[in-house]
Amino acid sequence: MFVCICNAITDRQIQETVAAGASSLSDLQAQLGVATCCGCCSDLAASYLNSSNQTQSTVTAGINVQS
């Protein structure tokens, strides 16, 4: 889905950039150009950063592993 209509940036592009190490909205703006025109997408783009920063836990063989 398109997150930034002005610059044709998709959610997958944002997710890939975050996975590659982007950690702030400034990083996303510099690397993708998201939220650099009208700014309407800045909250949604930032939400991808917040969701990736949450601690994920996985249960493996009955053991809770934090990653």
mmCIF file of the N, C-alpha and C atoms, coordinates in Angstrom:
data_MODEL
# 
_entry.id   MODEL 
# 
loop_
_atom_site.group_PDB 
_atom_site.id 
_atom_site.type_symbol 
_atom_site.label_atom_id 
_atom_site.label_alt_id 
_atom_site.label_comp_id 
_atom_site.label_asym_id 
_atom_site.label_entity_id 
_atom_site.label_seq_id 
_atom_site.pdbx_PDB_ins_code 
_atom_site.Cartn_x 
_atom_site.Cartn_y 
_atom_site.Cartn_z 
_atom_site.occupancy 
_atom_site.B_iso_or_equiv 
_atom_site.pdbx_formal_charge 
_atom_site.auth_seq_id 
_atom_site.auth_comp_id 
_atom_site.auth_asym_id 
_atom_site.auth_atom_id 
_atom_site.pdbx_PDB_model_num 
ATOM 1   N N  . MET A 1 1  ? 0.851  -1.171  0.000  1.00 0.00 ? 1  MET A N  1 
ATOM 2   C CA . MET A 1 1  ? 0.000  0.000   0.000  1.00 0.00 ? 1  MET A CA 1 
ATOM 3   C C  . MET A 1 1  ? 0.894  1.230   0.000  1.00 0.00 ? 1  MET A C  1 
ATOM 4   N N  . PHE A 1 2  ? 0.421  2.280   -0.642 1.00 0.00 ? 2  PHE A N  1 
ATOM 5   C CA . PHE A 1 2  ? 1.176  3.528   -0.651 1.00 0.00 ? 2  PHE A CA 1 
ATOM 6   C C  . PHE A 1 2  ? 0.984  4.252   0.679  1.00 0.00 ? 2  PHE A C  1 
ATOM 7   N N  . VAL A 1 3  ? 2.082  4.641   1.275  1.00 0.00 ? 3  VAL A N  1 
ATOM 8   C CA . VAL A 1 3  ? 2.062  5.420   2.512  1.00 0.00 ? 3  VAL A CA 1 
ATOM 9   C C  . VAL A 1 3  ? 2.239  6.889   2.166  1.00 0.00 ? 3  VAL A C  1 
ATOM 10  N N  . CYS A 1 4  ? 3.210  7.183   1.314  1.00 0.00 ? 4  CYS A N  1 
ATOM 11  C CA . CYS A 1 4  ? 3.493  8.552   0.881  1.00 0.00 ? 4  CYS A CA 1 
ATOM 12  C C  . CYS A 1 4  ? 3.076  8.685   -0.582 1.00 0.00 ? 4  CYS A C  1 
ATOM 13  N N  . ILE A 1 5  ? 1.944  9.305   -0.798 1.00 0.00 ? 5  ILE A N  1 
ATOM 14  C CA . ILE A 1 5  ? 1.423  9.469   -2.156 1.00 0.00 ? 5  ILE A CA 1 
ATOM 15  C C  . ILE A 1 5  ? 2.295  10.455  -2.937 1.00 0.00 ? 5  ILE A C  1 
ATOM 16  N N  . CYS A 1 6  ? 2.743  11.505  -2.301 1.00 0.00 ? 6  CYS A N  1 
ATOM 17  C CA . CYS A 1 6  ? 3.539  12.534  -2.991 1.00 0.00 ? 6  CYS A CA 1 
ATOM 18  C C  . CYS A 1 6  ? 4.793  11.953  -3.649 1.00 0.00 ? 6  CYS A C  1 
ATOM 19  N N  . ASN A 1 7  ? 5.438  11.003  -2.953 1.00 0.00 ? 7  ASN A N  1 
ATOM 20  C CA . ASN A 1 7  ? 6.697  10.445  -3.436 1.00 0.00 ? 7  ASN A CA 1 
ATOM 21  C C  . ASN A 1 7  ? 6.593  8.969   -3.810 1.00 0.00 ? 7  ASN A C  1 
ATOM 22  N N  . ALA A 1 8  ? 5.368  8.437   -3.858 1.00 0.00 ? 8  ALA A N  1 
ATOM 23  C CA . ALA A 1 8  ? 5.112  7.045   -4.242 1.00 0.00 ? 8  ALA A CA 1 
ATOM 24  C C  . ALA A 1 8  ? 5.932  6.048   -3.429 1.00 0.00 ? 8  ALA A C  1 
ATOM 25  N N  . ILE A 1 9  ? 5.885  6.203   -2.097 1.00 0.00 ? 9  ILE A N  1 
ATOM 26  C CA . ILE A 1 9  ? 6.612  5.315   -1.191 1.00 0.00 ? 9  ILE A CA 1 
ATOM 27  C C  . ILE A 1 9  ? 5.620  4.330   -0.587 1.00 0.00 ? 9  ILE A C  1 
ATOM 28  N N  . THR A 1 10 ? 5.957  3.048   -0.670 1.00 0.00 ? 10 THR A N  1 
ATOM 29  C CA . THR A 1 10 ? 5.057  2.015   -0.158 1.00 0.00 ? 10 THR A CA 1 
ATOM 30  C C  . THR A 1 10 ? 5.452  1.574   1.247  1.00 0.00 ? 10 THR A C  1 
ATOM 31  N N  . ASP A 1 11 ? 4.534  0.870   1.887  1.00 0.00 ? 11 ASP A N  1 
ATOM 32  C CA . ASP A 1 11 ? 4.800  0.333   3.212  1.00 0.00 ? 11 ASP A CA 1 
ATOM 33  C C  . ASP A 1 11 ? 5.948  -0.672  3.170  1.00 0.00 ? 11 ASP A C  1 
ATOM 34  N N  . ARG A 1 12 ? 6.053  -1.436  2.103  1.00 0.00 ? 12 ARG A N  1 
ATOM 35  C CA . ARG A 1 12 ? 7.148  -2.402  1.989  1.00 0.00 ? 12 ARG A CA 1 
ATOM 36  C C  . ARG A 1 12 ? 8.501  -1.712  1.916  1.00 0.00 ? 12 ARG A C  1 
ATOM 37  N N  . GLN A 1 13 ? 8.564  -0.612  1.201  1.00 0.00 ? 13 GLN A N  1 
ATOM 38  C CA . GLN A 1 13 ? 9.822  0.134   1.129  1.00 0.00 ? 13 GLN A CA 1 
ATOM 39  C C  . GLN A 1 13 ? 10.219 0.641   2.510  1.00 0.00 ? 13 GLN A C  1 
ATOM 40  N N  . ILE A 1 14 ? 9.247  1.123   3.259  1.00 0.00 ? 14 ILE A N  1 
ATOM 41  C CA . ILE A 1 14 ? 9.522  1.618   4.611  1.00 0.00 ? 14 ILE A CA 1 
ATOM 42  C C  . ILE A 1 14 ? 9.974  0.469   5.503  1.00 0.00 ? 14 ILE A C  1 
ATOM 43  N N  . GLN A 1 15 ? 9.281  -0.659  5.433  1.00 0.00 ? 15 GLN A N  1 
ATOM 44  C CA . GLN A 1 15 ? 9.646  -1.815  6.251  1.00 0.00 ? 15 GLN A CA 1 
ATOM 45  C C  . GLN A 1 15 ? 11.059 -2.298  5.923  1.00 0.00 ? 15 GLN A C  1 
ATOM 46  N N  . GLU A 1 16 ? 11.400 -2.344  4.652  1.00 0.00 ? 16 GLU A N  1 
ATOM 47  C CA . GLU A 1 16 ? 12.739 -2.768  4.246  1.00 0.00 ? 16 GLU A CA 1 
ATOM 48  C C  . GLU A 1 16 ? 13.812 -1.799  4.741  1.00 0.00 ? 16 GLU A C  1 
ATOM 49  N N  . THR A 1 17 ? 13.512 -0.515  4.693  1.00 0.00 ? 17 THR A N  1 
ATOM 50  C CA . THR A 1 17 ? 14.465 0.496   5.141  1.00 0.00 ? 17 THR A CA 1 
ATOM 51  C C  . THR A 1 17 ? 14.664 0.418   6.649  1.00 0.00 ? 17 THR A C  1 
ATOM 52  N N  . VAL A 1 18 ? 13.586 0.190   7.380  1.00 0.00 ? 18 VAL A N  1 
ATOM 53  C CA . VAL A 1 18 ? 13.679 0.032   8.831  1.00 0.00 ? 18 VAL A CA 1 
ATOM 54  C C  . VAL A 1 18 ? 14.474 -1.235  9.156  1.00 0.00 ? 18 VAL A C  1 
ATOM 55  N N  . ALA A 1 19 ? 14.206 -2.315  8.437  1.00 0.00 ? 19 ALA A N  1 
ATOM 56  C CA . ALA A 1 19 ? 14.931 -3.569  8.666  1.00 0.00 ? 19 ALA A CA 1 
ATOM 57  C C  . ALA A 1 19 ? 16.422 -3.406  8.364  1.00 0.00 ? 19 ALA A C  1 
ATOM 58  N N  . ALA A 1 20 ? 16.738 -2.506  7.442  1.00 0.00 ? 20 ALA A N  1 
ATOM 59  C CA . ALA A 1 20 ? 18.136 -2.263  7.072  1.00 0.00 ? 20 ALA A CA 1 
ATOM 60  C C  . ALA A 1 20 ? 18.843 -1.314  8.039  1.00 0.00 ? 20 ALA A C  1 
ATOM 61  N N  . GLY A 1 21 ? 18.110 -0.798  9.026  1.00 0.00 ? 21 GLY A N  1 
ATOM 62  C CA . GLY A 1 21 ? 18.769 0.006   10.051 1.00 0.00 ? 21 GLY A CA 1 
ATOM 63  C C  . GLY A 1 21 ? 18.241 1.408   10.280 1.00 0.00 ? 21 GLY A C  1 
ATOM 64  N N  . ALA A 1 22 ? 17.281 1.865   9.496  1.00 0.00 ? 22 ALA A N  1 
ATOM 65  C CA . ALA A 1 22 ? 16.715 3.197   9.744  1.00 0.00 ? 22 ALA A CA 1 
ATOM 66  C C  . ALA A 1 22 ? 16.050 3.196   11.116 1.00 0.00 ? 22 ALA A C  1 
ATOM 67  N N  . SER A 1 23 ? 16.345 4.208   11.922 1.00 0.00 ? 23 SER A N  1 
ATOM 68  C CA . SER A 1 23 ? 15.815 4.220   13.287 1.00 0.00 ? 23 SER A CA 1 
ATOM 69  C C  . SER A 1 23 ? 15.058 5.496   13.641 1.00 0.00 ? 23 SER A C  1 
ATOM 70  N N  . SER A 1 24 ? 14.930 6.400   12.684 1.00 0.00 ? 24 SER A N  1 
ATOM 71  C CA . SER A 1 24 ? 14.205 7.640   12.958 1.00 0.00 ? 24 SER A CA 1 
ATOM 72  C C  . SER A 1 24 ? 13.485 8.106   11.694 1.00 0.00 ? 24 SER A C  1 
ATOM 73  N N  . LEU A 1 25 ? 12.556 9.012   11.867 1.00 0.00 ? 25 LEU A N  1 
ATOM 74  C CA . LEU A 1 25 ? 11.858 9.578   10.720 1.00 0.00 ? 25 LEU A CA 1 
ATOM 75  C C  . LEU A 1 25 ? 12.847 10.312  9.823  1.00 0.00 ? 25 LEU A C  1 
ATOM 76  N N  . SER A 1 26 ? 13.848 10.928  10.412 1.00 0.00 ? 26 SER A N  1 
ATOM 77  C CA . SER A 1 26 ? 14.889 11.598  9.620  1.00 0.00 ? 26 SER A CA 1 
ATOM 78  C C  . SER A 1 26 ? 15.620 10.618  8.718  1.00 0.00 ? 26 SER A C  1 
ATOM 79  N N  . ASP A 1 27 ? 15.874 9.416   9.217  1.00 0.00 ? 27 ASP A N  1 
ATOM 80  C CA . ASP A 1 27 ? 16.506 8.376   8.401  1.00 0.00 ? 27 ASP A CA 1 
ATOM 81  C C  . ASP A 1 27 ? 15.620 8.020   7.215  1.00 0.00 ? 27 ASP A C  1 
ATOM 82  N N  . LEU A 1 28 ? 14.323 7.850   7.469  1.00 0.00 ? 28 LEU A N  1 
ATOM 83  C CA . LEU A 1 28 ? 13.387 7.508   6.397  1.00 0.00 ? 28 LEU A CA 1 
ATOM 84  C C  . LEU A 1 28 ? 13.290 8.637   5.379  1.00 0.00 ? 28 LEU A C  1 
ATOM 85  N N  . GLN A 1 29 ? 13.290 9.857   5.870  1.00 0.00 ? 29 GLN A N  1 
ATOM 86  C CA . GLN A 1 29 ? 13.231 11.002  4.961  1.00 0.00 ? 29 GLN A CA 1 
ATOM 87  C C  . GLN A 1 29 ? 14.474 11.058  4.081  1.00 0.00 ? 29 GLN A C  1 
ATOM 88  N N  . ALA A 1 30 ? 15.629 10.831  4.656  1.00 0.00 ? 30 ALA A N  1 
ATOM 89  C CA . ALA A 1 30 ? 16.877 10.904  3.902  1.00 0.00 ? 30 ALA A CA 1 
ATOM 90  C C  . ALA A 1 30 ? 17.008 9.769   2.893  1.00 0.00 ? 30 ALA A C  1 
ATOM 91  N N  . GLN A 1 31 ? 16.583 8.584   3.280  1.00 0.00 ? 31 GLN A N  1 
ATOM 92  C CA . GLN A 1 31 ? 16.775 7.416   2.430  1.00 0.00 ? 31 GLN A CA 1 
ATOM 93  C C  . GLN A 1 31 ? 15.671 7.212   1.406  1.00 0.00 ? 31 GLN A C  1 
ATOM 94  N N  . LEU A 1 32 ? 14.433 7.586   1.766  1.00 0.00 ? 32 LEU A N  1 
ATOM 95  C CA . LEU A 1 32 ? 13.299 7.331   0.871  1.00 0.00 ? 32 LEU A CA 1 
ATOM 96  C C  . LEU A 1 32 ? 12.627 8.596   0.347  1.00 0.00 ? 32 LEU A C  1 
ATOM 97  N N  . GLY A 1 33 ? 12.716 9.660   1.103  1.00 0.00 ? 33 GLY A N  1 
ATOM 98  C CA . GLY A 1 33 ? 12.002 10.872  0.740  1.00 0.00 ? 33 GLY A CA 1 
ATOM 99  C C  . GLY A 1 33 ? 10.592 10.927  1.306  1.00 0.00 ? 33 GLY A C  1 
ATOM 100 N N  . VAL A 1 34 ? 10.267 9.967   2.164  1.00 0.00 ? 34 VAL A N  1 
ATOM 101 C CA . VAL A 1 34 ? 8.935  9.932   2.766  1.00 0.00 ? 34 VAL A CA 1 
ATOM 102 C C  . VAL A 1 34 ? 8.754  11.153  3.678  1.00 0.00 ? 34 VAL A C  1 
ATOM 103 N N  . ALA A 1 35 ? 7.573  11.730  3.685  1.00 0.00 ? 35 ALA A N  1 
ATOM 104 C CA . ALA A 1 35 ? 7.207  12.864  4.547  1.00 0.00 ? 35 ALA A CA 1 
ATOM 105 C C  . ALA A 1 35 ? 8.052  14.108  4.278  1.00 0.00 ? 35 ALA A C  1 
ATOM 106 N N  . THR A 1 36 ? 8.468  14.312  3.034  1.00 0.00 ? 36 THR A N  1 
ATOM 107 C CA . THR A 1 36 ? 9.258  15.500  2.707  1.00 0.00 ? 36 THR A CA 1 
ATOM 108 C C  . THR A 1 36 ? 8.482  16.506  1.870  1.00 0.00 ? 36 THR A C  1 
ATOM 109 N N  . CYS A 1 37 ? 7.248  16.184  1.531  1.00 0.00 ? 37 CYS A N  1 
ATOM 110 C CA . CYS A 1 37 ? 6.465  17.101  0.707  1.00 0.00 ? 37 CYS A CA 1 
ATOM 111 C C  . CYS A 1 37 ? 5.351  17.713  1.564  1.00 0.00 ? 37 CYS A C  1 
ATOM 112 N N  . CYS A 1 38 ? 4.200  17.084  1.605  1.00 0.00 ? 38 CYS A N  1 
ATOM 113 C CA . CYS A 1 38 ? 3.086  17.656  2.364  1.00 0.00 ? 38 CYS A CA 1 
ATOM 114 C C  . CYS A 1 38 ? 3.111  17.249  3.840  1.00 0.00 ? 38 CYS A C  1 
ATOM 115 N N  . GLY A 1 39 ? 3.762  16.110  4.153  1.00 0.00 ? 39 GLY A N  1 
ATOM 116 C CA . GLY A 1 39 ? 3.895  15.675  5.541  1.00 0.00 ? 39 GLY A CA 1 
ATOM 117 C C  . GLY A 1 39 ? 2.724  14.894  6.096  1.00 0.00 ? 39 GLY A C  1 
ATOM 118 N N  . CYS A 1 40 ? 1.692  14.651  5.309  1.00 0.00 ? 40 CYS A N  1 
ATOM 119 C CA . CYS A 1 40 ? 0.515  13.929  5.810  1.00 0.00 ? 40 CYS A CA 1 
ATOM 120 C C  . CYS A 1 40 ? 0.830  12.494  6.215  1.00 0.00 ? 40 CYS A C  1 
ATOM 121 N N  . CYS A 1 41 ? 1.888  11.934  5.696  1.00 0.00 ? 41 CYS A N  1 
ATOM 122 C CA . CYS A 1 41 ? 2.225  10.535  5.960  1.00 0.00 ? 41 CYS A CA 1 
ATOM 123 C C  . CYS A 1 41 ? 3.206  10.363  7.115  1.00 0.00 ? 41 CYS A C  1 
ATOM 124 N N  . SER A 1 42 ? 3.640  11.423  7.721  1.00 0.00 ? 42 SER A N  1 
ATOM 125 C CA . SER A 1 42 ? 4.705  11.322  8.724  1.00 0.00 ? 42 SER A CA 1 
ATOM 126 C C  . SER A 1 42 ? 4.315  10.449  9.914  1.00 0.00 ? 42 SER A C  1 
ATOM 127 N N  . ASP A 1 43 ? 3.090  10.551  10.395 1.00 0.00 ? 43 ASP A N  1 
ATOM 128 C CA . ASP A 1 43 ? 2.670  9.730   11.534 1.00 0.00 ? 43 ASP A CA 1 
ATOM 129 C C  . ASP A 1 43 ? 2.658  8.249   11.174 1.00 0.00 ? 43 ASP A C  1 
ATOM 130 N N  . LEU A 1 44 ? 2.125  7.937   10.004 1.00 0.00 ? 44 LEU A N  1 
ATOM 131 C CA . LEU A 1 44 ? 2.081  6.538   9.579  1.00 0.00 ? 44 LEU A CA 1 
ATOM 132 C C  . LEU A 1 44 ? 3.486  6.000   9.348  1.00 0.00 ? 44 LEU A C  1 
ATOM 133 N N  . ALA A 1 45 ? 4.332  6.768   8.708  1.00 0.00 ? 45 ALA A N  1 
ATOM 134 C CA . ALA A 1 45 ? 5.710  6.341   8.479  1.00 0.00 ? 45 ALA A CA 1 
ATOM 135 C C  . ALA A 1 45 ? 6.423  6.106   9.807  1.00 0.00 ? 45 ALA A C  1 
ATOM 136 N N  . ALA A 1 46 ? 6.223  6.994   10.763 1.00 0.00 ? 46 ALA A N  1 
ATOM 137 C CA . ALA A 1 46 ? 6.849  6.854   12.081 1.00 0.00 ? 46 ALA A CA 1 
ATOM 138 C C  . ALA A 1 46 ? 6.327  5.628   12.824 1.00 0.00 ? 46 ALA A C  1 
ATOM 139 N N  . SER A 1 47 ? 5.084  5.245   12.563 1.00 0.00 ? 47 SER A N  1 
ATOM 140 C CA . SER A 1 47 ? 4.525  4.076   13.244 1.00 0.00 ? 47 SER A CA 1 
ATOM 141 C C  . SER A 1 47 ? 5.271  2.805   12.860 1.00 0.00 ? 47 SER A C  1 
ATOM 142 N N  . TYR A 1 48 ? 5.840  2.745   11.666 1.00 0.00 ? 48 TYR A N  1 
ATOM 143 C CA . TYR A 1 48 ? 6.644  1.583   11.274 1.00 0.00 ? 48 TYR A CA 1 
ATOM 144 C C  . TYR A 1 48 ? 7.924  1.526   12.095 1.00 0.00 ? 48 TYR A C  1 
ATOM 145 N N  . LEU A 1 49 ? 8.452  2.657   12.462 1.00 0.00 ? 49 LEU A N  1 
ATOM 146 C CA . LEU A 1 49 ? 9.628  2.694   13.326 1.00 0.00 ? 49 LEU A CA 1 
ATOM 147 C C  . LEU A 1 49 ? 9.268  2.200   14.714 1.00 0.00 ? 49 LEU A C  1 
ATOM 148 N N  . ASN A 1 50 ? 8.144  2.664   15.237 1.00 0.00 ? 50 ASN A N  1 
ATOM 149 C CA . ASN A 1 50 ? 7.723  2.293   16.580 1.00 0.00 ? 50 ASN A CA 1 
ATOM 150 C C  . ASN A 1 50 ? 7.427  0.802   16.676 1.00 0.00 ? 50 ASN A C  1 
ATOM 151 N N  . SER A 1 51 ? 6.794  0.252   15.640 1.00 0.00 ? 51 SER A N  1 
ATOM 152 C CA . SER A 1 51 ? 6.451  -1.167  15.702 1.00 0.00 ? 51 SER A CA 1 
ATOM 153 C C  . SER A 1 51 ? 7.685  -2.043  15.610 1.00 0.00 ? 51 SER A C  1 
ATOM 154 N N  . SER A 1 52 ? 8.728  -1.587  14.929 1.00 0.00 ? 52 SER A N  1 
ATOM 155 C CA . SER A 1 52 ? 9.948  -2.384  14.829 1.00 0.00 ? 52 SER A CA 1 
ATOM 156 C C  . SER A 1 52 ? 10.792 -2.281  16.092 1.00 0.00 ? 52 SER A C  1 
ATOM 157 N N  . ASN A 1 53 ? 10.603 -1.235  16.886 1.00 0.00 ? 53 ASN A N  1 
ATOM 158 C CA . ASN A 1 53 ? 11.399 -1.043  18.091 1.00 0.00 ? 53 ASN A CA 1 
ATOM 159 C C  . ASN A 1 53 ? 10.846 -1.786  19.293 1.00 0.00 ? 53 ASN A C  1 
ATOM 160 N N  . GLN A 1 54 ? 9.644  -2.336  19.179 1.00 0.00 ? 54 GLN A N  1 
ATOM 161 C CA . GLN A 1 54 ? 9.068  -3.072  20.291 1.00 0.00 ? 54 GLN A CA 1 
ATOM 162 C C  . GLN A 1 54 ? 9.797  -4.397  20.437 1.00 0.00 ? 54 GLN A C  1 
ATOM 163 N N  . THR A 1 55 ? 9.978  -4.804  21.648 1.00 0.00 ? 55 THR A N  1 
ATOM 164 C CA . THR A 1 55 ? 10.650 -6.070  21.911 1.00 0.00 ? 55 THR A CA 1 
ATOM 165 C C  . THR A 1 55 ? 9.766  -7.212  21.464 1.00 0.00 ? 55 THR A C  1 
ATOM 166 N N  . GLN A 1 56 ? 10.343 -8.099  20.699 1.00 0.00 ? 56 GLN A N  1 
ATOM 167 C CA . GLN A 1 56 ? 9.619  -9.265  20.251 1.00 0.00 ? 56 GLN A CA 1 
ATOM 168 C C  . GLN A 1 56 ? 10.056 -10.448 21.089 1.00 0.00 ? 56 GLN A C  1 
ATOM 169 N N  . SER A 1 57 ? 9.106  -11.300 21.451 1.00 0.00 ? 57 SER A N  1 
ATOM 170 C CA . SER A 1 57 ? 9.464  -12.495 22.186 1.00 0.00 ? 57 SER A CA 1 
ATOM 171 C C  . SER A 1 57 ? 8.994  -13.710 21.413 1.00 0.00 ? 57 SER A C  1 
ATOM 172 N N  . THR A 1 58 ? 9.769  -14.753 21.502 1.00 0.00 ? 58 THR A N  1 
ATOM 173 C CA . THR A 1 58 ? 9.469  -15.987 20.804 1.00 0.00 ? 58 THR A CA 1 
ATOM 174 C C  . THR A 1 58 ? 9.568  -17.115 21.814 1.00 0.00 ? 58 THR A C  1 
ATOM 175 N N  . VAL A 1 59 ? 8.611  -18.030 21.745 1.00 0.00 ? 59 VAL A N  1 
ATOM 176 C CA . VAL A 1 59 ? 8.660  -19.192 22.619 1.00 0.00 ? 59 VAL A CA 1 
ATOM 177 C C  . VAL A 1 59 ? 9.238  -20.343 21.810 1.00 0.00 ? 59 VAL A C  1 
ATOM 178 N N  . THR A 1 60 ? 10.382 -20.825 22.260 1.00 0.00 ? 60 THR A N  1 
ATOM 179 C CA . THR A 1 60 ? 11.063 -21.917 21.589 1.00 0.00 ? 60 THR A CA 1 
ATOM 180 C C  . THR A 1 60 ? 11.250 -23.057 22.594 1.00 0.00 ? 60 THR A C  1 
ATOM 181 N N  . ALA A 1 61 ? 10.664 -24.198 22.300 1.00 0.00 ? 61 ALA A N  1 
ATOM 182 C CA . ALA A 1 61 ? 10.774 -25.379 23.183 1.00 0.00 ? 61 ALA A CA 1 
ATOM 183 C C  . ALA A 1 61 ? 10.391 -25.035 24.621 1.00 0.00 ? 61 ALA A C  1 
ATOM 184 N N  . GLY A 1 62 ? 9.352  -24.209 24.765 1.00 0.00 ? 62 GLY A N  1 
ATOM 185 C CA . GLY A 1 62 ? 8.863  -23.854 26.071 1.00 0.00 ? 62 GLY A CA 1 
ATOM 186 C C  . GLY A 1 62 ? 9.658  -22.780 26.784 1.00 0.00 ? 62 GLY A C  1 
ATOM 187 N N  . ILE A 1 63 ? 10.658 -22.205 26.106 1.00 0.00 ? 63 ILE A N  1 
ATOM 188 C CA . ILE A 1 63 ? 11.497 -21.161 26.709 1.00 0.00 ? 63 ILE A CA 1 
ATOM 189 C C  . ILE A 1 63 ? 11.176 -19.850 26.029 1.00 0.00 ? 63 ILE A C  1 
ATOM 190 N N  . ASN A 1 64 ? 10.880 -18.824 26.793 1.00 0.00 ? 64 ASN A N  1 
ATOM 191 C CA . ASN A 1 64 ? 10.577 -17.498 26.265 1.00 0.00 ? 64 ASN A CA 1 
ATOM 192 C C  . ASN A 1 64 ? 11.885 -16.784 25.947 1.00 0.00 ? 64 ASN A C  1 
ATOM 193 N N  . VAL A 1 65 ? 12.119 -16.495 24.679 1.00 0.00 ? 65 VAL A N  1 
ATOM 194 C CA . VAL A 1 65 ? 13.360 -15.880 24.239 1.00 0.00 ? 65 VAL A CA 1 
ATOM 195 C C  . VAL A 1 65 ? 13.073 -14.454 23.796 1.00 0.00 ? 65 VAL A C  1 
ATOM 196 N N  . GLN A 1 66 ? 13.732 -13.460 24.409 1.00 0.00 ? 66 GLN A N  1 
ATOM 197 C CA . GLN A 1 66 ? 13.572 -12.064 24.041 1.00 0.00 ? 66 GLN A CA 1 
ATOM 198 C C  . GLN A 1 66 ? 14.541 -11.747 22.918 1.00 0.00 ? 66 GLN A C  1 
ATOM 199 N N  . SER A 1 67 ? 14.040 -11.041 21.882 1.00 0.00 ? 67 SER A N  1 
ATOM 200 C CA . SER A 1 67 ? 14.949 -10.646 20.793 1.00 0.00 ? 67 SER A CA 1 
ATOM 201 C C  . SER A 1 67 ? 14.820 -9.192  20.493 1.00 0.00 ? 67 SER A C  1 
# 
